[in-house]
């Protein structure tokens, strides 16, 4: 398993909803899917990824707390907000925004499947410098994900980014898939929930892959490491065998660098040394195992490379603030069928 697939596996993407929007200039909305609204149409989630495909026309988009993030988005481009943060979209970002969650809640309650429409009427100030009445059509998608574990994908992605799908034969399926998803959500046939969940996961993964490809050469972070020819190989090895007794020397030989060159390159890109990264990732895998089944703590510790349960308890407590048994109970996962052991209190 490659490192990106492994990390996305722990992200546990689930559920999806899509809707069609048609906005007539002048217009501006503030997008922020609240937890209450999430529970109405998505599985219980700690984070909701938002993305918007511009089908017709154009608009501006930015994070609400970062005006410098403003970017123009044209037909054929996809905007992604991976951490579900509040963001503005509109013919002009200077207009007073309409809360998108209110619009979406009303839409889902009264007219799911129809086109959600918004216009303000004439703009006397013409702040947007666009033709009055210009139309922008958007397909909006929302995807639930589990962010309980500090996932390096979400933390490494830009807070707001766009994917250009114009004039690219490899992008045709992405645009057609989003259109299919909107149609599927509108008709809601038997099996639609499964179709939309799988399709939404596929679209998000593709957006992440394209973000990696488009990264500048001087970019730092986990995604930059995945895209690096040397560090990427090391990450793939670590994720394929997290319980292996890795050393920096062995990883350096595997990727074809000297020990010092490899350690420096890894640390520069990821901001932490190889063994520090491995230790943290082992505990992320262990936390997932504790949530996903009736594994004893001793078995989980052994799987991720700890020689003793006591050492595992101490390391887990340092990262998560409590011993594994207590942490599992705090997440609503108690002892199951008598097979899970509470382990040793640290």
Secondary structure, DSSP 4 states (H G I P E B T S, - for coil): --HHHHHHHHH--EEEEEEEEEEESS-EEEE---HHHHHHHS-S-SEEEEEEEEEESEEEEEETTEEEEEEEEETTEEEEETT---EEEES-TTSPPEEHHHHHHHHHHH-TTSEEEEE----TT-TT-S-TT-EEEEEEEEEEE--SS--HHHHHS-SSEEEE-TT-GGGHHHHHHHHHHHHHHHH--TTHHHHHHHHHHHHHHHHHHHHHHT--TT--SHHHHHHSTTHHHHHHHHHHTTTS---HHHHHHHHT--HHHHHHHHHHHHSS-HHHHHHHHHHHHHHHHHHHS---HHHHHHHTT-S-HHHHHHHHHHHHSS-HHHHHHHTT----TT--------
